[in-house]
């Protein structure tokens, strides 16, 4: 009797683990801001990288949570002074993945971003000065939509758009939300 229970536990355990895949993702970001008083904002380059899991619910639907370190950059120019803003976030993407066929998939879901550092840099006439930005909102929420392609079973490439829903700064007069385009690659270890 004990052998049957042990065998049943092993079968159930292996079935559960066969549906969970663990991997890593790295992406190039190209971002700006949208909302009130953001007409002068230009696009800036950044990156993100982290770990993710894919939990297969059905053969065509999966839940894909992750933890990523994200560098977001934005640039502006006013009165001959170039301003650049750098933001470091810990991102928690929570995505639903829909497989169109074995290679193509569509991602959609939420992103919760935790701001850990923000810096503004001003450059003019060969002089540069940087300051920390203190009035950032700690938590940001956004929507993610994207498409991807499985190049081989363990390697995906994807394109995503992130649309921020909450203000980045804790200033009522400034209603800037982030907007980013990402080109990334994911490798599944198991």
C-alpha positions, 0 to 999 in steps of 0.5 A: 500500500505504501508503494502505491501511495509513493508512486501516486505522489511521484506521478502527481509531483512530476506532472505538476513540475512538467507544467512549470518552466523557469527562465531568464529574460533580457530586453532593450527598452526605448521609452518616453512619458505621456500625459500632462506637460510631456510634450517636450519629452524625447525617447531614451534607451534603457534595458531590463533583465530578470527571471521569469516562470511560465506556468502552463494552464492549458496547451494554449494558455500560460501564466508568465510572472517575472522579476526584472531590474529595469533602467528607464531613460527619458530626455528633454531639451529646454533653452539650450540645456539637455536634460536626461532622466534615469529611473531604476525599477524592480518590475513584477510583470504578471502576464497571460500568454496565449499561444496562437500556434506552437511558435507564435504567442501573444502576451497581455497583463499588468506590470507593477514597478517599484522605483528604487532610484531616480536621477536627473542630469543637466548638460550645457556648455560642457558642464554636467550636473546630476541630482537625485529626484526625491518626489517619485512615486514608489509604486507604478502600475502599467499595462503590457501587451506584446507578441513573440516567437519561439525560435527553438523550444527553449528560446523566445524573442518578443516585442512588448509595449508598456503603458503606464497607468499611474503618475511617475512623480508625486506632484499633482501638477505633473501627470507623466506616465511612462511609455516603453517599447521593448525588444527582448529575448527569453531563454527557458532553462527547464 
